[in-house]
Amino acid sequence: MANTSSRTLRLLSLLQTHRHWSGPELAGRLGVSERTLRRDVERLRQLGYPVGAARGSDGGYQLAPGAVLPPLLLDDEEAVALAVGVGDAAQSGIAGMQESSLRALTKVVRVLPPRLRARVDTLRAMTLSAVTAGPVVAAEVLTVVAQACRDEERLRFGYTARGSAPSEREVEPHRLVALGGRWYLVAYDLARHDWRSFRLDRLTGPAATGAHFRPRRLPAEDPVAFVQAASGAPAPYTVEALVHAPAARVRQAVGSWGTVEPVDQGSCRLTMTSTSLDWPTQALGNVGVEFEVLGPPEFAAHVQEWGGRFLRATRVACGQDREAS
């Protein structure tokens, strides 16, 4: 970058998004020489950012922990995403997050400019979050595991599988997956020479070993599909319905649990994804208007079964009403 100040900001942003950078890689990202990079790093240190440096074949730069870390650099979209995400953290199934997330949200919103604060308020007002019913995971466990995934660093931990004795595991962590109210780690188990999914609430004492690895190819379409197959969780349904109501009304009724696309002023297409067909059926009933099931066939049959059950439940009462009249 030609502008020194903007290049320094870019350097700080790179250091904040990756744990460790080699000198040549970081200089290449910035389009400068390693000598210029060293000057830019020194400029960050003078501004109070604790940038660590190491020499040798494994040397490089990283943003070290500090007693007082200057504010993070966030663009508009990142700031809004952070504020909304922090606001939902209290219902994330992570131990101790309710109080700390509220403190963090207060700090983030306080420094947002008015235009971004209005966006955050709008998003939070129009979004519904599900309260987790799954086991709680310690925030420290989640953080350590997530960092090991990010840095491609081997991980050791204690693990107690269902019906088994506690064991020690060493793995190559791949991704974290939140599914069905639980957190899972998808990883390659080095002792068993195979891929595994580990529930984080059964995992204790995770610690990075310092040994890095070359990522292996996951034997599944994606980590979510792997966890679903490993845990026996049913594949989700994607249901669609034509709802005879304005999009704004439907969106308010279903919140973030469905995608609403206007068809015209008086109707819209509603798409919902769920492992159970009960919830989409209930959600459509809660809207309180006529609708047409577009698919899949399993959902149409499910709605018919619900409707028949409700009709049968009212026959006795309706018959009694006619006799009384």
FINU-381353 format. One record per residue (C-alpha): x, y, z; residue number from 1. Coordinates in nm, 3 decimals, always signed. Each point is the difference from the previous one (the first is absolute). Layout:
N
+---------+---------+---------+-----+
:       X :       Y :       Z :  nr :
+---------+---------+---------+-----+
:       X :       Y :       Z : NUM :
...
+---------+---------+---------+-----+
% end
This chain:
325
+---------+---------+---------+-----+
:       X :       Y :       Z :  nr :
+---------+---------+---------+-----+
:  +0.000 :  +0.000 :  +0.000 :   1 :
:  +0.120 :  +0.344 :  -0.080 :   2 :
:  -0.149 :  +0.162 :  +0.307 :   3 :
:  +0.193 :  -0.086 :  +0.316 :   4 :
:  -0.293 :  +0.051 :  +0.238 :   5 :
:  -0.238 :  -0.218 :  -0.199 :   6 :
:  +0.271 :  -0.267 :  -0.034 :   7 :
:  +0.047 :  +0.000 :  +0.377 :   8 :
:  -0.373 :  -0.049 :  +0.049 :   9 :
:  +0.006 :  -0.284 :  -0.250 :  10 :
:  +0.290 :  -0.160 :  +0.189 :  11 :
:  -0.190 :  +0.023 :  +0.327 :  12 :
:  -0.309 :  -0.154 :  -0.159 :  13 :
:  +0.205 :  -0.296 :  -0.128 :  14 :
:  +0.160 :  -0.054 :  +0.341 :  15 :
:  -0.343 :  +0.002 :  +0.164 :  16 :
:  -0.145 :  -0.263 :  -0.234 :  17 :
:  +0.283 :  -0.257 :  +0.012 :  18 :
:  +0.199 :  -0.129 :  +0.293 :  19 :
:  +0.341 :  -0.020 :  -0.166 :  20 :
:  +0.149 :  +0.139 :  -0.323 :  21 :
:  +0.341 :  -0.069 :  -0.151 :  22 :
:  +0.189 :  +0.311 :  -0.104 :  23 :
:  +0.000 :  -0.073 :  -0.376 :  24 :
:  -0.371 :  -0.091 :  -0.001 :  25 :
:  -0.101 :  +0.313 :  +0.188 :  26 :
:  +0.220 :  +0.223 :  -0.218 :  27 :
:  -0.150 :  -0.159 :  -0.310 :  28 :
:  -0.353 :  +0.070 :  +0.122 :  29 :
:  +0.090 :  +0.365 :  +0.047 :  30 :
:  +0.202 :  +0.028 :  -0.321 :  31 :
:  +0.310 :  +0.134 :  +0.177 :  32 :
:  +0.353 :  -0.116 :  +0.077 :  33 :
:  +0.081 :  -0.177 :  +0.327 :  34 :
:  +0.202 :  +0.305 :  +0.102 :  35 :
:  -0.307 :  +0.222 :  -0.042 :  36 :
:  -0.203 :  -0.258 :  +0.188 :  37 :
:  +0.236 :  +0.023 :  +0.298 :  38 :
:  -0.044 :  +0.378 :  +0.005 :  39 :
:  -0.380 :  -0.036 :  -0.010 :  40 :
:  +0.009 :  -0.251 :  +0.285 :  41 :
:  +0.209 :  +0.240 :  +0.207 :  42 :
:  -0.253 :  +0.276 :  -0.072 :  43 :
:  -0.279 :  -0.222 :  +0.138 :  44 :
:  +0.203 :  -0.065 :  +0.315 :  45 :
:  +0.043 :  +0.374 :  +0.052 :  46 :
:  -0.379 :  +0.031 :  -0.021 :  47 :
:  -0.037 :  -0.255 :  +0.281 :  48 :
:  -0.072 :  -0.320 :  -0.190 :  49 :
:  +0.202 :  -0.294 :  +0.144 :  50 :
:  +0.138 :  -0.155 :  -0.319 :  51 :
:  +0.230 :  -0.295 :  +0.070 :  52 :
:  +0.279 :  -0.106 :  -0.239 :  53 :
:  +0.213 :  -0.314 :  -0.015 :  54 :
:  +0.303 :  -0.082 :  -0.214 :  55 :
:  +0.090 :  -0.327 :  -0.171 :  56 :
:  -0.171 :  -0.240 :  -0.239 :  57 :
:  -0.316 :  +0.000 :  +0.213 :  58 :
:  +0.020 :  +0.373 :  +0.073 :  59 :
:  -0.249 :  +0.266 :  -0.086 :  60 :
:  -0.241 :  +0.249 :  +0.151 :  61 :
:  -0.307 :  -0.025 :  +0.219 :  62 :
:  -0.215 :  +0.231 :  +0.209 :  63 :
:  +0.092 :  -0.099 :  +0.354 :  64 :
:  -0.239 :  +0.017 :  +0.298 :  65 :
:  +0.027 :  +0.330 :  +0.183 :  66 :
:  -0.130 :  +0.153 :  +0.321 :  67 :
:  -0.160 :  +0.282 :  -0.196 :  68 :
:  -0.079 :  -0.070 :  -0.365 :  69 :
:  -0.103 :  +0.298 :  -0.217 :  70 :
:  -0.337 :  -0.020 :  -0.175 :  71 :
:  -0.057 :  -0.252 :  -0.278 :  72 :
:  -0.031 :  +0.125 :  -0.356 :  73 :
:  -0.345 :  -0.078 :  -0.138 :  74 :
:  -0.168 :  +0.109 :  -0.321 :  75 :
:  -0.373 :  +0.080 :  -0.002 :  76 :
:  -0.119 :  -0.351 :  -0.081 :  77 :
:  +0.232 :  -0.157 :  +0.259 :  78 :
:  -0.117 :  +0.241 :  +0.270 :  79 :
:  -0.368 :  -0.076 :  -0.062 :  80 :
:  +0.064 :  -0.376 :  -0.015 :  81 :
:  +0.197 :  +0.014 :  +0.325 :  82 :
:  -0.270 :  +0.193 :  +0.186 :  83 :
:  -0.279 :  -0.233 :  -0.115 :  84 :
:  +0.207 :  -0.309 :  +0.071 :  85 :
:  +0.095 :  +0.113 :  +0.349 :  86 :
:  -0.364 :  +0.072 :  +0.073 :  87 :
:  -0.088 :  -0.363 :  -0.081 :  88 :
:  +0.293 :  -0.148 :  +0.194 :  89 :
:  -0.198 :  -0.029 :  +0.324 :  90 :
:  -0.207 :  -0.276 :  -0.162 :  91 :
:  +0.290 :  -0.182 :  -0.162 :  92 :
:  +0.043 :  -0.286 :  +0.247 :  93 :
:  +0.339 :  +0.130 :  +0.114 :  94 :
:  +0.054 :  +0.017 :  +0.375 :  95 :
:  +0.025 :  +0.346 :  +0.154 :  96 :
:  -0.090 :  +0.182 :  -0.321 :  97 :
:  -0.322 :  +0.173 :  +0.106 :  98 :
:  +0.149 :  +0.266 :  +0.228 :  99 :
:  +0.325 :  +0.045 :  -0.195 : 100 :
:  -0.184 :  +0.031 :  -0.332 : 101 :
:  -0.222 :  +0.275 :  +0.138 : 102 :
:  +0.307 :  +0.191 :  +0.121 : 103 :
:  +0.167 :  -0.044 :  -0.338 : 104 :
:  -0.314 :  +0.108 :  -0.187 : 105 :
:  -0.017 :  +0.318 :  +0.208 : 106 :
:  +0.361 :  +0.085 :  -0.089 : 107 :
:  -0.040 :  -0.074 :  -0.370 : 108 :
:  -0.325 :  +0.193 :  -0.045 : 109 :
:  +0.140 :  +0.297 :  +0.196 : 110 :
:  +0.276 :  +0.061 :  -0.257 : 111 :
:  -0.214 :  -0.058 :  -0.311 : 112 :
:  -0.092 :  +0.309 :  -0.202 : 113 :
:  -0.374 :  +0.079 :  -0.002 : 114 :
:  -0.059 :  -0.139 :  -0.351 : 115 :
:  +0.146 :  -0.340 :  +0.095 : 116 :
:  -0.175 :  +0.001 :  +0.338 : 117 :
:  -0.332 :  +0.039 :  -0.182 : 118 :
:  +0.082 :  -0.300 :  -0.220 : 119 :
:  +0.082 :  -0.212 :  +0.303 : 120 :
:  -0.323 :  +0.100 :  +0.175 : 121 :
:  -0.204 :  -0.086 :  -0.310 : 122 :
:  +0.165 :  -0.339 :  -0.046 : 123 :
:  -0.044 :  -0.097 :  +0.364 : 124 :
:  -0.363 :  +0.119 :  +0.007 : 125 :
:  -0.088 :  -0.213 :  -0.304 : 126 :
:  +0.197 :  -0.313 :  +0.101 : 127 :
:  -0.115 :  -0.281 :  +0.229 : 128 :
:  +0.254 :  -0.230 :  +0.165 : 129 :
:  -0.067 :  -0.351 :  +0.121 : 130 :
:  +0.089 :  -0.075 :  +0.362 : 131 :
:  +0.241 :  -0.291 :  +0.005 : 132 :
:  -0.115 :  -0.314 :  +0.176 : 133 :
:  +0.329 :  -0.186 :  -0.039 : 134 :
:  +0.288 :  -0.051 :  +0.245 : 135 :
:  +0.211 :  +0.302 :  +0.091 : 136 :
:  +0.361 :  +0.022 :  -0.123 : 137 :
:  +0.269 :  +0.195 :  +0.185 : 138 :
:  +0.106 :  +0.309 :  -0.194 : 139 :
:  +0.368 :  -0.083 :  +0.057 : 140 :
:  -0.045 :  -0.342 :  -0.162 : 141 :
:  -0.172 :  +0.152 :  -0.301 : 142 :
:  +0.270 :  +0.266 :  -0.039 : 143 :
:  +0.296 :  -0.239 :  +0.023 : 144 :
:  -0.154 :  -0.244 :  -0.247 : 145 :
:  -0.097 :  +0.276 :  -0.245 : 146 :
:  +0.353 :  +0.144 :  +0.003 : 147 :
:  +0.152 :  -0.342 :  -0.066 : 148 :
:  -0.234 :  -0.044 :  -0.298 : 149 :
:  +0.094 :  +0.341 :  -0.133 : 150 :
:  +0.375 :  -0.047 :  +0.043 : 151 :
:  +0.007 :  -0.363 :  -0.124 : 152 :
:  +0.165 :  -0.109 :  +0.324 : 153 :
:  -0.031 :  -0.344 :  +0.160 : 154 :
:  -0.217 :  -0.018 :  +0.309 : 155 :
:  +0.004 :  -0.221 :  +0.311 : 156 :
:  -0.296 :  -0.045 :  +0.236 : 157 :
:  -0.180 :  -0.241 :  +0.225 : 158 :
:  -0.318 :  -0.153 :  -0.137 : 159 :
:  -0.280 :  -0.213 :  +0.141 : 160 :
:  -0.214 :  -0.162 :  -0.267 : 161 :
:  -0.345 :  -0.130 :  +0.090 : 162 :
:  +0.032 :  -0.331 :  +0.185 : 163 :
:  +0.381 :  +0.008 :  -0.009 : 164 :
:  +0.279 :  +0.073 :  +0.246 : 165 :
:  +0.184 :  +0.334 :  -0.022 : 166 :
:  +0.287 :  +0.004 :  -0.250 : 167 :
:  +0.270 :  +0.235 :  -0.125 : 168 :
:  -0.020 :  +0.108 :  -0.363 : 169 :
:  +0.236 :  +0.176 :  -0.239 : 170 :
:  -0.160 :  +0.129 :  -0.316 : 171 :
:  +0.038 :  +0.223 :  -0.302 : 172 :
:  -0.296 :  +0.238 :  +0.051 : 173 :
:  -0.199 :  +0.094 :  -0.308 : 174 :
:  -0.317 :  +0.197 :  +0.082 : 175 :
:  -0.249 :  +0.077 :  +0.277 : 176 :
:  -0.365 :  -0.077 :  -0.071 : 177 :
:  -0.307 :  +0.119 :  +0.193 : 178 :
:  -0.283 :  -0.244 :  -0.065 : 179 :
:  -0.316 :  -0.095 :  +0.186 : 180 :
:  +0.085 :  +0.203 :  +0.311 : 181 :
:  +0.349 :  -0.154 :  +0.031 : 182 :
:  +0.356 :  +0.096 :  -0.099 : 183 :
:  +0.217 :  -0.252 :  -0.185 : 184 :
:  +0.366 :  -0.012 :  -0.104 : 185 :
:  +0.071 :  -0.172 :  -0.331 : 186 :
:  +0.357 :  -0.130 :  +0.009 : 187 :
:  +0.236 :  -0.273 :  -0.118 : 188 :
:  +0.083 :  -0.231 :  +0.292 : 189 :
:  +0.371 :  -0.083 :  -0.020 : 190 :
:  -0.019 :  -0.311 :  +0.220 : 191 :
:  -0.298 :  -0.150 :  -0.184 : 192 :
:  +0.115 :  +0.114 :  -0.345 : 193 :
:  -0.348 :  +0.116 :  -0.093 : 194 :
:  -0.231 :  +0.300 :  +0.006 : 195 :
:  -0.216 :  +0.054 :  +0.308 : 196 :
:  -0.253 :  +0.249 :  +0.138 : 197 :
:  +0.038 :  +0.093 :  +0.368 : 198 :
:  -0.266 :  +0.164 :  +0.215 : 199 :
:  +0.157 :  +0.300 :  +0.170 : 200 :
:  -0.200 :  -0.047 :  +0.321 : 201 :
:  +0.179 :  -0.338 :  +0.041 : 202 :
:  +0.343 :  +0.147 :  -0.070 : 203 :
:  +0.235 :  +0.119 :  +0.278 : 204 :
:  +0.335 :  +0.173 :  +0.026 : 205 :
:  +0.060 :  +0.083 :  -0.367 : 206 :
:  +0.355 :  +0.119 :  -0.071 : 207 :
:  +0.178 :  +0.081 :  -0.324 : 208 :
:  +0.319 :  -0.202 :  -0.044 : 209 :
:  +0.191 :  +0.252 :  -0.211 : 210 :
:  +0.029 :  -0.253 :  -0.285 : 211 :
:  -0.154 :  +0.118 :  -0.326 : 212 :
:  -0.142 :  -0.229 :  -0.268 : 213 :
:  -0.101 :  -0.005 :  -0.364 : 214 :
:  -0.383 :  -0.020 :  -0.019 : 215 :
:  -0.144 :  -0.332 :  -0.116 : 216 :
:  -0.299 :  -0.038 :  -0.228 : 217 :
:  -0.324 :  -0.046 :  +0.194 : 218 :
:  -0.194 :  -0.310 :  -0.116 : 219 :
:  -0.330 :  +0.189 :  -0.021 : 220 :
:  -0.160 :  +0.284 :  -0.190 : 221 :
:  +0.062 :  +0.236 :  +0.290 : 222 :
:  +0.052 :  -0.013 :  +0.382 : 223 :
:  -0.374 :  +0.029 :  +0.072 : 224 :
:  -0.078 :  -0.300 :  -0.220 : 225 :
:  +0.278 :  -0.195 :  +0.172 : 226 :
:  -0.141 :  +0.071 :  +0.347 : 227 :
:  -0.352 :  -0.089 :  -0.111 : 228 :
:  +0.119 :  -0.333 :  -0.137 : 229 :
:  +0.217 :  -0.075 :  +0.304 : 230 :
:  -0.268 :  +0.092 :  +0.255 : 231 :
:  -0.289 :  -0.156 :  -0.187 : 232 :
:  -0.176 :  +0.338 :  -0.017 : 233 :
:  -0.271 :  +0.011 :  -0.269 : 234 :
:  +0.064 :  +0.199 :  -0.315 : 235 :
:  -0.186 :  +0.334 :  +0.003 : 236 :
:  -0.306 :  +0.066 :  -0.213 : 237 :
:  -0.030 :  +0.314 :  -0.210 : 238 :
:  -0.369 :  +0.086 :  -0.020 : 239 :
:  -0.165 :  +0.262 :  -0.219 : 240 :
:  -0.346 :  +0.152 :  +0.015 : 241 :
:  -0.189 :  +0.274 :  -0.179 : 242 :
:  -0.149 :  +0.216 :  +0.275 : 243 :
:  -0.293 :  +0.228 :  -0.080 : 244 :
:  +0.114 :  +0.295 :  +0.210 : 245 :
:  +0.238 :  +0.293 :  -0.049 : 246 :
:  +0.368 :  -0.086 :  +0.042 : 247 :
:  +0.041 :  +0.241 :  +0.294 : 248 :
:  -0.270 :  -0.179 :  +0.201 : 249 :
:  +0.148 :  -0.345 :  -0.066 : 250 :
:  +0.352 :  +0.118 :  +0.076 : 251 :
:  -0.115 :  +0.140 :  +0.334 : 252 :
:  -0.170 :  -0.329 :  +0.089 : 253 :
:  +0.288 :  -0.237 :  -0.084 : 254 :
:  +0.296 :  +0.228 :  +0.079 : 255 :
:  +0.341 :  -0.133 :  -0.104 : 256 :
:  -0.122 :  -0.360 :  -0.030 : 257 :
:  -0.118 :  +0.039 :  -0.357 : 258 :
:  +0.083 :  +0.178 :  -0.325 : 259 :
:  -0.283 :  +0.213 :  -0.133 : 260 :
:  -0.013 :  +0.107 :  -0.366 : 261 :
:  -0.283 :  +0.231 :  -0.114 : 262 :
:  -0.205 :  -0.128 :  -0.293 : 263 :
:  -0.240 :  +0.295 :  -0.015 : 264 :
:  -0.155 :  +0.243 :  +0.247 : 265 :
:  -0.222 :  -0.265 :  +0.158 : 266 :
:  +0.210 :  -0.318 :  -0.010 : 267 :
:  +0.353 :  -0.131 :  +0.046 : 268 :
:  +0.209 :  -0.315 :  -0.017 : 269 :
:  +0.120 :  -0.134 :  +0.338 : 270 :
:  +0.296 :  -0.240 :  +0.019 : 271 :
:  +0.097 :  -0.172 :  +0.326 : 272 :
:  +0.264 :  -0.263 :  +0.085 : 273 :
:  -0.049 :  -0.236 :  +0.293 : 274 :
:  +0.081 :  -0.357 :  +0.102 : 275 :
:  -0.361 :  -0.031 :  +0.121 : 276 :
:  -0.312 :  +0.070 :  -0.205 : 277 :
:  -0.195 :  +0.097 :  +0.312 : 278 :
:  +0.160 :  +0.343 :  +0.037 : 279 :
:  -0.071 :  +0.125 :  -0.357 : 280 :
:  -0.358 :  -0.124 :  +0.036 : 281 :
:  -0.043 :  +0.190 :  +0.324 : 282 :
:  +0.167 :  +0.311 :  -0.142 : 283 :
:  -0.239 :  +0.011 :  -0.296 : 284 :
:  -0.294 :  -0.047 :  +0.233 : 285 :
:  +0.119 :  +0.289 :  +0.215 : 286 :
:  -0.011 :  +0.238 :  -0.297 : 287 :
:  -0.379 :  -0.041 :  +0.001 : 288 :
:  -0.066 :  +0.022 :  -0.375 : 289 :
:  -0.061 :  -0.231 :  -0.295 : 290 :
:  +0.304 :  -0.167 :  -0.156 : 291 :
:  +0.091 :  -0.262 :  -0.260 : 292 :
:  +0.272 :  -0.262 :  +0.052 : 293 :
:  +0.247 :  +0.002 :  -0.289 : 294 :
:  +0.223 :  -0.281 :  +0.126 : 295 :
:  +0.140 :  -0.239 :  +0.082 : 296 :
:  -0.262 :  -0.280 :  -0.016 : 297 :
:  +0.087 :  -0.110 :  +0.355 : 298 :
:  -0.099 :  +0.342 :  +0.129 : 299 :
:  -0.331 :  -0.004 :  -0.189 : 300 :
:  -0.082 :  -0.338 :  +0.152 : 301 :
:  +0.099 :  +0.126 :  +0.345 : 302 :
:  -0.231 :  +0.302 :  -0.025 : 303 :
:  -0.285 :  -0.226 :  -0.114 : 304 :
:  +0.059 :  -0.228 :  +0.300 : 305 :
:  -0.006 :  +0.297 :  +0.238 : 306 :
:  -0.316 :  +0.136 :  -0.162 : 307 :
:  -0.179 :  -0.335 :  +0.021 : 308 :
:  +0.095 :  -0.036 :  +0.366 : 309 :
:  -0.137 :  +0.347 :  +0.082 : 310 :
:  -0.325 :  -0.068 :  -0.187 : 311 :
:  -0.052 :  -0.328 :  +0.184 : 312 :
:  +0.066 :  +0.176 :  +0.330 : 313 :
:  -0.296 :  +0.238 :  -0.060 : 314 :
:  -0.265 :  -0.250 :  -0.118 : 315 :
:  -0.130 :  -0.084 :  +0.346 : 316 :
:  -0.021 :  +0.364 :  +0.108 : 317 :
:  -0.176 :  +0.101 :  -0.322 : 318 :
:  -0.248 :  -0.287 :  +0.034 : 319 :
:  -0.080 :  +0.098 :  +0.357 : 320 :
:  -0.057 :  +0.358 :  -0.113 : 321 :
:  -0.253 :  -0.113 :  -0.264 : 322 :
:  -0.190 :  -0.218 :  +0.250 : 323 :
:  -0.012 :  +0.284 :  +0.250 : 324 :
:  -0.143 :  +0.234 :  -0.260 : 325 :
+---------+---------+---------+-----+
% end
